[in-house]
Amino acid sequence: MKLPHCLTALGLILAPSAAAITVADITGTKYLSPLSRSAFTNLTGLVTAKGPNGIWIRSTNPDDDDRTSESVYLFSRTVGANLTAGDIITLDGNVTEYRSSTAYLYLTEVTSPRNVQVVSEGNPVEPVLLGTRSPPTEQYSGLDNGDVFGVPNNVSRISQVNPQLEPTTYGMDFFESLSGELVTIKGVTALGRQANQFGDQWVYGNWPVTGKNSRGGLTVTDRDSNPETIIVGSPLDGTRNPNTTKLGDSLTDITGIIQYNFGFYSILPLTAPSVLSSLSPALPPRVGFKSNGRCNRLSFADYNIENFTPGNPRIPLVADHIATYLRSPSIVFVQEVQDNSGATNDGTVDANRTLSDLTQALQERTGISYSFVDVDPVNNADGGQPGGNIRNAYLFNPNEVRLYKSNPGSSTDANAVLPGPSLRFNPGRIDAPPAFESSRKPLVAQWETADGKGNFFTVNVHWTSKGGSTSLQGDPRPPVNGGIEARNAQANVTGSFIAQILAQDPNAAVIAAGDFNEFSVVEPLERFVAISGLRDLDVVGGIPEVERYTYTFGSSQQELDHMYVSASVARSVGKKDFEHVHVNTWAGEEDVASDHDPSVALLNVCRK
């Protein structure tokens, strides 16, 4: 990404000083400079790197305080024209705090350089080796009170509190204490595909990490979202970062500048790294189990197929994932199914063509004539791409399961639990305004098995997204978890609906699955479990905590997609009966069918 340029800054208060100062005097031991908005004279520094909008200089008289960075960014598009790394210069200037958004931290920088003089040339420039100093691995900021996912969010701001840096305890403090410094990262591991259109890449280096999964990625765990990672920004020499990276790839060593850019601490390489090696196999094996078509061994899969449209070029990949890697499940809970005209905002809400394209592709691969069922939403009422009308749907093998007393509801029919237990509409949507305003309504269905020995309920979920969240390395602490209030309300409604089924029949078989847009250790899902009484299949199935992921966002693998089951179902789940199948998080760009991984479970739904 491009380096920031000074658009707005804190106003300057001229404070002339005759004495020479050091870089550490400017950077200080907190996030904001003690000399902010002041002018200075006679600063000496070693030029360590040049960028398109300025240079970085390092103190020639460092202190022994790990809290103070010994380097600083000098913003000027002209001052570096005749300077070279290795030059020692003196200058006068101003100290400015800059940020382009109130959600970001300030960057301490030197501006309006004056009286720049070259003292000597050709001096050695040695980078600091990260790993001899290692970032903390669990907490971002002392203002998070021990939980980066803590609720309520945004109870304080770094820019207002300006805390003392504790670089051995907090990840943000560590990187702030190295702001502007030239460093080298060895043993570089890529944390997934490129993070954005600028070609930025999240990595970690040869230092201790937590949450490491079997693919070399770092998984979000309780209170830990991996502050030891850093994003590789745009190389300073104009080269481009590799665009073929995949999770777990090994990269060449990176030497560059630590800089806070657009909400994250980044390393701006002197030149682009390259990929040394990738892991094998490129994709995971297919699951180790398959439905036997009877109530005691039916397979249930969940897959967010990401804005799925008719004629989508990803149809063959999605169908192959379901047929080959998931081994043709009995039922597939799918989310983000768009209407027949895709994102064209023309009033279409029917998705029969969209779903028929997928079931046709499945038939070609499996010989199974999958059926599907959904409920059309009100036009543009359920969020997602305008005009797309995304909804939840079920694909099912009619040779193994069928709807029990089918009685579909409409877009405006709110489902309810009736005596039996049974459903007012089958399938029907759970709706309780305003909990699901501009969000997908859970699709509830009651089923029976083809062998006549099983009866069960399913709840297909796609809760409100995390849109509006702030950066994990941003100013608000704890970070804003966008949509959490809506997800809390949705947890109450969805959980209460399921609890009504289980209140009538504690032995009822209930499976809730989908894109909950939340981590299991955060309030909405903790609330959902407490209200519904369901069990988390990750726990029941013995999935190691670091292998619980279905999605890559930023620096981490994380689990937004979950499967929960009632106690009667949980009792029969073995340790190899549930898998997350990483066909997308492991894949290169050309092999990605969705931004989510599917999951699949082998369950017993026979009447108890």
C-alpha positions as CSV (number, residue, x, y, z in Angstrom):
1,M,0.0,0.0,0.0
2,K,1.1,3.6,-0.5
3,L,2.8,5.4,2.4
4,P,0.6,7.9,4.1
5,H,1.1,11.6,3.4
6,C,0.4,14.4,5.8
7,L,-3.2,15.4,5.1
8,T,-4.1,16.5,8.6
9,A,-2.2,16.7,11.8
10,L,-2.3,18.0,15.3
11,G,-1.7,21.7,15.2
12,L,1.9,22.9,15.6
13,I,3.0,24.8,18.8
14,L,6.3,26.4,18.2
15,A,8.7,25.7,21.0
16,P,12.2,26.7,20.0
17,S,15.0,24.9,21.6
18,A,18.7,25.6,21.4
19,A,19.9,22.2,22.7
20,A,20.4,19.1,20.5
21,I,17.8,16.4,21.0
22,T,17.8,12.7,20.2
23,V,15.4,10.5,18.3
24,A,14.3,8.9,21.7
25,D,13.4,12.3,22.9
26,I,11.0,12.6,20.0
27,T,9.5,9.1,20.2
28,G,9.3,8.9,23.9
29,T,8.0,6.0,26.1
30,K,4.3,6.4,25.1
31,Y,2.3,6.3,21.9
32,L,2.2,10.1,21.5
33,S,5.4,12.0,21.4
34,P,6.2,14.2,24.5
35,L,7.4,16.8,21.9
36,S,4.3,16.7,19.7
37,R,3.5,20.0,18.1
38,S,6.9,21.3,18.9
39,A,9.8,22.5,16.8
40,F,13.3,21.3,17.4
41,T,16.9,22.0,16.3
42,N,20.0,20.0,15.8
43,L,18.8,16.4,15.5
44,T,21.4,13.9,14.3
45,G,20.4,10.7,12.6
46,L,21.6,7.9,10.3
47,V,19.5,7.4,7.1
48,T,18.4,3.8,7.1
49,A,15.9,3.8,4.2
50,K,14.1,5.9,1.7
51,G,10.5,5.9,0.5
52,P,8.5,7.9,-2.0
53,N,7.3,10.4,0.6
54,G,10.2,10.6,3.0
55,I,13.1,8.9,4.8
56,W,13.7,7.0,8.0
57,I,16.5,8.0,10.3
58,R,18.1,6.2,13.3
59,S,19.6,7.8,16.4
60,T,23.4,7.9,16.5
61,N,23.1,8.2,20.3
62,P,20.7,5.5,21.4
63,D,19.5,5.0,25.0
64,D,19.0,1.7,26.8
65,D,15.2,2.0,27.2
66,D,13.4,-0.7,25.1
67,R,10.2,1.5,25.2
68,T,11.7,4.2,23.1
69,S,12.1,3.7,19.4
70,E,15.5,4.8,18.1
71,S,14.2,5.5,14.7
72,V,11.6,8.0,13.2
73,Y,10.0,8.8,9.9
74,L,10.8,12.1,8.3
75,F,8.0,13.1,6.0
76,S,9.2,15.1,3.0
77,R,8.9,14.4,-0.7
78,T,12.1,16.4,-1.4
79,V,14.5,16.1,1.4
80,G,15.7,12.6,0.5
81,A,16.4,13.3,-3.1
82,N,20.1,13.7,-2.6
83,L,20.5,11.4,0.4
84,T,21.4,7.8,0.6
85,A,21.1,5.0,3.2
86,G,24.3,5.3,5.3
87,D,24.3,9.1,5.4
88,I,24.4,10.8,8.8
89,I,22.6,14.1,8.8
90,T,21.7,16.9,11.1
91,L,18.4,18.8,10.8
92,D,15.9,21.0,12.4
93,G,12.2,20.3,12.1
94,N,8.8,19.8,13.8
95,V,7.3,16.9,15.6
96,T,3.9,15.9,14.3
97,E,1.3,13.2,15.1
98,Y,-0.5,12.1,11.9
99,R,-3.4,9.7,11.2
100,S,-5.9,9.5,8.3
101,S,-8.8,8.1,10.4
102,T,-10.0,8.5,14.0
103,A,-10.1,4.7,14.1
104,Y,-6.3,4.5,13.7
105,L,-3.3,5.3,15.9
106,Y,-1.2,8.3,15.4
107,L,2.2,8.0,13.7
108,T,4.9,10.2,15.2
109,E,6.8,11.8,12.4
110,V,9.2,14.6,11.7
111,T,7.9,17.2,9.4
112,S,9.0,20.5,7.8
113,P,12.7,19.5,7.8
114,R,15.1,22.5,7.7
115,N,18.8,23.1,7.6
116,V,19.5,19.5,6.5
117,Q,23.2,18.9,6.5
118,V,25.2,15.7,5.6
119,V,27.8,15.0,8.2
120,S,29.2,11.8,6.7
121,E,28.5,9.2,4.1
122,G,28.9,5.4,3.7
123,N,28.2,4.5,7.3
124,P,27.1,0.9,7.9
125,V,23.3,0.4,8.3
126,E,22.6,-2.8,10.3
127,P,19.0,-3.9,10.7
128,V,17.6,-5.0,14.1
129,L,17.0,-8.8,14.0
130,L,13.5,-9.6,15.2
131,G,13.5,-12.8,17.2
132,T,16.3,-11.5,19.4
133,R,13.5,-9.2,20.5
134,S,10.2,-11.1,20.1
135,P,6.7,-9.8,20.1
136,P,4.3,-10.9,22.8
137,T,2.0,-13.6,21.7
138,E,-1.4,-13.1,23.4
139,Q,-2.4,-9.6,24.3
140,Y,-2.6,-6.5,22.1
141,S,-3.0,-3.7,24.6
142,G,-3.2,-3.1,28.3
143,L,-6.4,-1.2,27.6
144,D,-8.2,-4.4,26.6
145,N,-8.3,-5.6,30.2
146,G,-7.0,-9.0,29.2
147,D,-9.5,-9.7,26.5
148,V,-9.3,-8.3,22.9
149,F,-12.8,-9.6,22.4
150,G,-14.1,-8.0,25.6
151,V,-17.6,-6.5,25.8
152,P,-18.4,-3.7,25.9
153,N,-16.1,-2.5,23.1
154,N,-14.5,0.9,22.7
155,V,-14.5,1.8,26.4
156,S,-11.2,3.7,26.0
157,R,-8.8,5.0,23.3
158,I,-5.1,4.9,23.1
159,S,-5.0,8.4,21.7
160,Q,-6.7,9.7,24.9
161,V,-5.1,7.5,27.5
162,N,-1.6,7.5,25.9
163,P,-0.4,4.6,28.0
164,Q,3.2,3.9,28.8
165,L,4.6,1.2,26.5
166,E,5.1,-2.3,27.8
167,P,6.8,-4.0,24.9
168,T,7.4,-7.3,26.6
169,T,3.7,-7.7,27.5
170,Y,1.6,-6.2,24.7
171,G,2.0,-6.8,21.0
172,M,1.0,-3.3,19.9
173,D,3.4,-1.8,22.4
174,F,6.2,-4.0,21.1
175,F,5.7,-2.8,17.5
176,E,5.2,0.9,18.6
177,S,8.6,0.7,20.4
178,L,10.1,-0.2,17.0
179,S,8.2,2.3,14.9
180,G,10.4,3.6,12.1
181,E,13.1,1.0,12.8
182,L,14.9,-1.0,10.1
183,V,14.5,-4.7,11.0
184,T,15.0,-8.1,9.5
185,I,12.6,-11.0,9.8
186,K,14.0,-14.5,9.3
187,G,12.1,-17.8,9.0
188,V,9.1,-16.0,7.4
189,T,5.7,-17.9,7.2
190,A,2.8,-16.6,5.2
191,L,-0.6,-16.6,7.0
192,G,-2.7,-17.0,3.8
193,R,-3.3,-15.4,0.5
194,Q,-2.7,-11.7,-0.1
195,A,-4.7,-9.6,2.3
196,N,-5.9,-6.9,-0.1
197,Q,-5.7,-5.5,-3.6
198,F,-2.4,-3.7,-2.7
199,G,-0.6,-7.1,-2.4
200,D,-0.1,-6.9,1.4
201,Q,0.7,-10.2,3.2
202,W,0.4,-11.2,6.8
203,V,3.3,-13.2,8.2
204,Y,5.2,-14.2,11.3
205,G,8.9,-14.8,11.7
206,N,11.3,-17.0,13.6
207,W,10.0,-16.2,17.1
208,P,7.6,-17.9,19.5
209,V,3.9,-17.9,18.5
210,T,0.7,-19.2,20.0
211,G,-2.3,-20.8,18.3
212,K,-0.2,-22.6,15.6
213,N,-2.2,-25.0,13.6
214,S,-1.0,-28.0,11.6
215,R,-0.8,-25.9,8.4
216,G,1.5,-23.4,9.9
217,G,-1.2,-20.7,10.4
218,L,-2.2,-19.1,13.6
219,T,-5.7,-19.7,14.9
220,V,-7.8,-17.4,17.0
221,T,-8.3,-18.9,20.5
222,D,-9.8,-17.7,23.7
223,R,-8.7,-14.0,24.3
224,D,-5.9,-14.5,21.8
225,S,-6.0,-13.1,18.3
226,N,-2.3,-13.4,17.6
227,P,-0.6,-10.0,18.2
228,E,2.8,-11.5,17.2
229,T,2.0,-11.1,13.5
230,I,2.8,-8.3,11.1
231,I,1.6,-7.3,7.6
232,V,4.1,-6.9,4.8
233,G,3.3,-3.7,3.0
234,S,4.4,-2.3,-0.4
235,P,8.1,-2.7,-1.0
236,L,10.1,0.6,-1.0
237,D,11.9,-0.1,-4.2
238,G,8.7,-0.5,-6.2
239,T,8.9,-4.2,-6.6
240,R,5.7,-6.2,-5.9
241,N,5.0,-8.8,-3.3
242,P,4.3,-12.3,-4.6
243,N,0.7,-12.9,-5.5
244,T,0.8,-16.7,-5.3
245,T,1.2,-17.1,-1.5
246,K,-0.8,-19.7,0.4
247,L,-1.2,-20.5,4.0
248,G,2.0,-22.0,5.5
249,D,4.3,-20.9,2.6
250,S,7.9,-20.2,3.5
251,L,9.2,-16.8,2.3
252,T,12.6,-15.3,1.9
253,D,13.9,-13.2,4.8
254,I,12.5,-9.7,4.8
255,T,14.4,-6.5,5.7
256,G,12.3,-3.4,6.0
257,I,10.9,-0.6,8.1
258,I,8.3,-1.0,10.8
259,Q,5.6,1.6,10.2
260,Y,2.0,2.0,11.3
261,N,-0.1,2.3,8.1
262,F,-3.9,2.3,7.7
263,G,-4.7,0.6,11.0
264,F,-1.9,-1.9,11.3
265,Y,1.8,-2.2,12.1
266,S,3.5,-3.2,8.9
267,I,6.9,-3.9,7.6
268,L,7.7,-2.0,4.4
269,P,10.3,-4.2,2.7
270,L,13.4,-2.7,1.0
271,T,12.6,-5.2,-1.8
272,A,9.8,-7.7,-2.3
273,P,10.2,-11.2,-0.7
274,S,9.7,-14.3,-2.7
275,V,8.1,-17.7,-2.0
276,L,10.7,-20.4,-1.1
277,S,8.4,-23.4,-0.7
278,S,4.7,-24.4,-0.2
279,L,3.3,-27.2,1.8
280,S,2.1,-30.5,0.4
281,P,-0.5,-31.8,-0.2
282,A,-2.0,-28.5,-1.7
283,L,-5.4,-29.4,-0.4
284,P,-6.7,-31.6,2.4
285,P,-7.8,-35.2,2.0
286,R,-11.5,-36.0,1.8
287,V,-13.3,-36.7,5.0
288,G,-12.9,-40.1,6.5
289,F,-16.5,-41.0,6.8
290,K,-19.7,-41.2,4.7
291,S,-23.4,-41.5,5.3
292,N,-24.8,-45.0,5.2
293,G,-28.3,-43.6,4.4
294,R,-29.8,-44.8,7.7
295,C,-30.7,-42.8,10.7
296,N,-27.7,-43.9,12.7
297,R,-25.1,-42.6,10.2
298,L,-26.3,-39.5,8.3
299,S,-23.8,-36.8,7.3
300,F,-24.6,-33.2,7.8
301,A,-22.5,-30.5,6.1
302,D,-22.4,-26.7,6.4
303,Y,-21.0,-24.4,3.7
304,N,-21.2,-20.6,3.1
305,I,-20.8,-20.6,-0.7
306,E,-20.2,-16.8,-0.9
307,N,-22.6,-14.8,-3.0
308,F,-23.5,-17.9,-5.1
309,T,-25.2,-17.0,-8.4
310,P,-26.6,-18.8,-11.5
311,G,-23.9,-19.6,-14.1
312,N,-21.2,-18.9,-11.5
313,P,-17.8,-20.0,-12.6
314,R,-17.2,-21.4,-9.1
315,I,-20.1,-23.9,-9.5
316,P,-17.8,-26.8,-10.5
317,L,-15.5,-26.2,-7.6
318,V,-18.3,-26.0,-5.0
319,A,-19.9,-29.1,-6.4
320,D,-16.6,-30.9,-6.3
321,H,-16.1,-29.9,-2.7
322,I,-19.5,-31.3,-1.8
323,A,-19.2,-34.4,-3.8
324,T,-15.6,-35.3,-3.3
325,Y,-14.2,-33.7,-0.1
326,L,-17.5,-33.9,1.9
327,R,-18.4,-37.2,0.3
328,S,-22.0,-36.4,-0.8
329,P,-23.6,-35.5,2.6
330,S,-27.2,-36.3,3.4
331,I,-28.0,-32.6,4.0
332,V,-26.0,-29.5,3.2
333,F,-26.8,-26.3,5.0
334,V,-25.7,-23.5,2.6
335,Q,-25.6,-19.8,3.0
336,E,-25.2,-16.8,0.7
337,V,-27.4,-18.2,-2.1
338,Q,-28.3,-15.3,-4.3
339,D,-31.5,-15.0,-6.4
340,N,-31.8,-15.9,-10.1
341,S,-30.5,-12.5,-11.3
342,G,-27.5,-12.4,-8.9
343,A,-26.6,-8.9,-7.7
344,T,-28.7,-7.2,-10.4
345,N,-31.2,-5.2,-8.4
346,D,-34.3,-5.9,-10.5
347,G,-36.8,-7.1,-7.9
348,T,-36.1,-10.9,-8.5
349,V,-36.2,-12.9,-5.3
350,D,-36.6,-16.5,-6.6
351,A,-33.4,-18.6,-6.4
352,N,-34.6,-21.8,-8.1
353,R,-32.2,-21.4,-11.0
354,T,-29.3,-20.7,-8.7
355,L,-29.9,-23.8,-6.6
356,S,-30.8,-25.9,-9.7
357,D,-27.4,-25.1,-11.3
358,L,-25.7,-26.4,-8.2
359,T,-27.8,-29.6,-7.8
360,Q,-27.3,-30.3,-11.5
361,A,-23.6,-30.1,-11.1
362,L,-23.8,-32.4,-8.1
363,Q,-25.8,-35.0,-10.0
364,E,-23.2,-35.0,-12.8
365,R,-20.6,-35.8,-10.1
366,T,-22.5,-38.1,-7.8
367,G,-25.4,-39.5,-9.7
368,I,-27.6,-38.3,-6.8
369,S,-30.6,-36.1,-7.7
370,Y,-30.2,-33.6,-4.8
371,S,-33.4,-31.7,-3.9
372,F,-33.3,-28.2,-2.4
373,V,-35.5,-26.1,-0.2
374,D,-35.4,-22.4,0.7
375,V,-37.7,-19.5,1.5
376,D,-37.5,-16.4,-0.6
377,P,-36.8,-13.2,1.4
378,V,-38.5,-9.9,1.0
379,N,-36.6,-8.0,-1.8
380,N,-33.5,-6.3,-0.4
381,A,-34.6,-6.9,3.2
382,D,-31.9,-9.5,4.4
383,G,-28.6,-7.7,3.8
384,G,-25.7,-8.7,1.6
385,Q,-25.1,-7.4,-1.9
386,P,-27.9,-5.1,-2.9
387,G,-30.2,-7.0,-5.3
388,G,-28.6,-10.3,-4.5
389,N,-31.2,-11.3,-1.8
390,I,-28.9,-13.9,-0.2
391,R,-30.6,-16.6,1.8
392,N,-30.0,-19.8,3.6
393,A,-31.1,-23.1,1.9
394,Y,-30.8,-26.8,2.3
395,L,-29.6,-29.3,-0.3
396,F,-30.7,-32.9,0.6
397,N,-30.5,-36.4,-0.7
398,P,-34.1,-37.5,-1.0
399,N,-33.0,-41.1,-0.9
400,E,-31.9,-40.6,2.7
401,V,-34.1,-37.8,4.2
402,R,-37.2,-35.8,3.5
403,L,-39.2,-33.0,5.0
404,Y,-41.6,-34.1,7.7
405,K,-45.1,-33.0,6.7
406,S,-43.9,-30.3,4.4
407,N,-45.7,-26.9,4.9
408,P,-43.4,-24.1,3.6
409,G,-43.7,-20.6,5.0
410,S,-43.3,-17.4,3.1
411,S,-41.0,-14.4,3.4
412,T,-43.4,-12.8,5.9
413,D,-44.4,-15.9,7.9
414,A,-42.6,-16.1,11.3
415,N,-42.1,-19.7,12.3
416,A,-43.2,-21.1,15.7
417,V,-42.8,-24.3,17.7
418,L,-46.1,-26.1,18.0
419,P,-47.1,-29.1,20.3
420,G,-45.4,-32.3,19.3
421,P,-42.9,-30.6,19.0
422,S,-43.6,-29.6,15.4
423,L,-43.3,-26.4,13.3
424,R,-45.9,-24.0,12.2
425,F,-44.1,-23.8,8.9
426,N,-41.8,-26.5,7.5
427,P,-39.5,-25.1,6.4
428,G,-40.0,-21.6,7.8
429,R,-38.0,-18.7,8.9
430,I,-37.3,-17.5,12.5
431,D,-38.1,-13.8,12.6
432,A,-38.5,-11.5,15.6
433,P,-38.1,-7.9,14.6
434,P,-35.9,-6.0,15.1
435,A,-33.3,-8.8,15.8
436,F,-33.1,-9.8,12.2
437,E,-33.5,-6.4,10.5
438,S,-31.4,-6.3,7.3
439,S,-30.1,-9.8,8.2
440,R,-30.7,-13.4,7.1
441,K,-33.5,-15.1,9.0
442,P,-32.6,-18.6,10.3
443,L,-34.3,-21.4,8.2
444,V,-35.8,-24.1,10.4
445,A,-37.0,-27.4,9.1
446,Q,-38.2,-30.7,10.5
447,W,-37.1,-33.9,8.8
448,E,-37.6,-37.7,8.8
449,T,-35.2,-40.3,7.6
450,A,-36.0,-42.5,4.6
451,D,-35.8,-45.6,6.8
452,G,-38.6,-44.2,8.9
453,K,-36.6,-44.5,12.1
454,G,-35.4,-40.9,12.6
455,N,-37.0,-37.5,13.1
456,F,-34.9,-34.3,13.6
457,F,-34.9,-30.5,13.4
458,T,-32.3,-28.3,11.7
459,V,-31.6,-24.6,12.1
460,N,-29.6,-22.9,9.3
461,V,-28.0,-19.7,10.5
462,H,-26.3,-16.7,8.9
463,W,-26.2,-14.0,11.5
464,T,-25.3,-10.3,11.1
465,S,-21.7,-9.7,9.8
466,K,-18.8,-8.1,11.5
467,G,-19.0,-5.1,9.2
468,G,-18.1,-1.9,11.0
469,S,-15.4,-3.5,13.2
470,T,-12.2,-1.6,13.9
471,S,-8.7,-2.9,13.4
472,L,-7.4,-5.1,16.2
473,Q,-4.5,-2.6,16.2
474,G,-6.7,0.4,16.1
475,D,-7.3,3.3,18.6
476,P,-10.6,2.0,20.2
477,R,-10.0,-0.6,23.0
478,P,-11.2,-3.2,23.1
479,P,-11.7,-3.0,19.3
480,V,-15.1,-2.5,18.0
481,N,-16.7,-5.9,17.1
482,G,-19.2,-4.7,14.5
483,G,-22.7,-6.1,14.7
484,I,-22.2,-7.7,18.1
485,E,-25.4,-6.1,19.5
486,A,-27.4,-7.6,16.6
487,R,-25.8,-11.0,17.0
488,N,-26.6,-10.9,20.8
489,A,-30.2,-10.3,19.9
490,Q,-30.2,-13.0,17.3
491,A,-28.6,-15.4,19.8
492,N,-31.5,-14.8,22.1
493,V,-34.1,-15.4,19.5
494,T,-32.5,-18.4,17.8
495,G,-31.5,-20.0,21.1
496,S,-35.0,-19.5,22.6
497,F,-36.6,-21.1,19.5
498,I,-34.5,-24.2,19.9
499,A,-35.1,-24.3,23.7
500,Q,-38.8,-24.4,23.0
501,I,-38.3,-27.6,21.0
502,L,-36.2,-29.2,23.7
503,A,-38.6,-28.1,26.5
504,Q,-41.3,-30.3,24.8
505,D,-38.9,-33.2,24.0
506,P,-35.5,-33.2,25.8
507,N,-34.5,-36.1,23.5
508,A,-35.3,-34.2,20.3
509,A,-32.5,-34.3,17.7
510,V,-31.6,-30.7,16.8
511,I,-28.7,-29.6,14.6
512,A,-28.0,-25.9,14.3
513,A,-25.3,-24.9,11.8
514,G,-24.2,-22.1,9.6
515,D,-22.2,-18.8,9.5
516,F,-22.7,-17.3,12.9
517,N,-20.2,-14.6,12.2
518,E,-18.7,-15.0,15.6
519,F,-16.2,-16.9,17.6
520,S,-17.4,-19.5,20.1
521,V,-15.6,-17.7,23.0
522,V,-17.3,-14.4,22.4
523,E,-20.6,-13.2,24.0
524,P,-23.2,-14.0,21.3
525,L,-22.3,-17.6,21.0
526,E,-21.8,-18.1,24.7
527,R,-25.3,-16.7,25.1
528,F,-26.7,-18.9,22.3
529,V,-25.3,-22.1,23.9
530,A,-26.6,-21.1,27.3
531,I,-30.1,-20.4,26.1
532,S,-30.4,-23.2,23.5
533,G,-28.8,-26.0,25.5
534,L,-27.0,-27.2,22.5
535,R,-23.4,-28.6,22.5
536,D,-20.6,-27.3,20.4
537,L,-19.5,-30.1,18.0
538,D,-15.9,-28.9,18.1
539,V,-15.8,-29.8,21.8
540,V,-17.9,-32.9,21.5
541,G,-15.9,-34.2,18.5
542,G,-12.6,-33.4,20.1
543,I,-11.3,-31.0,17.5
544,P,-8.0,-29.5,18.9
545,E,-8.6,-25.8,19.6
546,V,-6.0,-24.6,17.1
547,E,-7.6,-26.7,14.3
548,R,-11.0,-25.0,14.8
549,Y,-11.0,-22.6,11.8
550,T,-13.1,-22.1,8.7
551,Y,-12.0,-18.7,7.5
552,T,-8.9,-16.5,7.2
553,F,-9.2,-12.8,8.1
554,G,-6.2,-10.6,8.6
555,S,-3.5,-12.3,10.5
556,S,-5.4,-15.3,11.7
557,Q,-7.4,-18.4,10.9
558,Q,-10.7,-18.2,12.7
559,E,-14.0,-20.0,13.1
560,L,-17.1,-18.1,12.0
561,D,-19.0,-21.3,10.9
562,H,-20.1,-23.7,13.6
563,M,-22.3,-26.7,14.2
564,Y,-24.2,-27.3,17.4
565,V,-26.2,-30.4,18.4
566,S,-28.7,-31.4,21.1
567,A,-27.6,-33.7,23.9
568,S,-29.3,-36.7,22.4
569,V,-27.2,-36.3,19.2
570,A,-24.0,-35.4,21.1
571,R,-24.0,-38.7,23.0
572,S,-23.3,-40.7,19.8
573,V,-20.6,-38.4,18.4
574,G,-17.1,-40.0,18.2
575,K,-13.8,-38.3,18.0
576,K,-13.5,-38.7,14.2
577,D,-17.1,-37.8,13.4
578,F,-16.7,-34.1,12.8
579,E,-14.2,-32.2,10.5
580,H,-13.5,-28.8,9.1
581,V,-12.4,-29.3,5.5
582,H,-9.9,-26.7,4.6
583,V,-10.4,-26.7,0.8
584,N,-10.5,-22.8,0.7
585,T,-8.2,-21.6,3.5
586,W,-5.4,-23.8,2.2
587,A,-6.0,-23.0,-1.5
588,G,-4.2,-20.6,-3.8
589,E,-6.2,-17.8,-5.4
590,E,-7.0,-19.8,-8.5
591,D,-8.5,-22.7,-6.5
592,V,-10.8,-20.8,-4.2
593,A,-14.5,-21.5,-4.3
594,S,-15.5,-19.5,-1.3
595,D,-14.0,-17.4,1.5
596,H,-15.3,-20.0,4.0
597,D,-14.4,-23.7,4.5
598,P,-17.1,-26.3,4.8
599,S,-17.6,-28.5,7.8
600,V,-19.2,-32.0,8.0
601,A,-20.4,-34.3,10.7
602,L,-21.6,-37.9,11.0
603,L,-24.6,-38.0,13.3
604,N,-27.1,-40.4,14.7
605,V,-30.7,-39.0,14.6
606,C,-32.6,-42.2,15.3
607,R,-35.5,-41.7,17.6
608,K,-34.4,-42.1,21.2
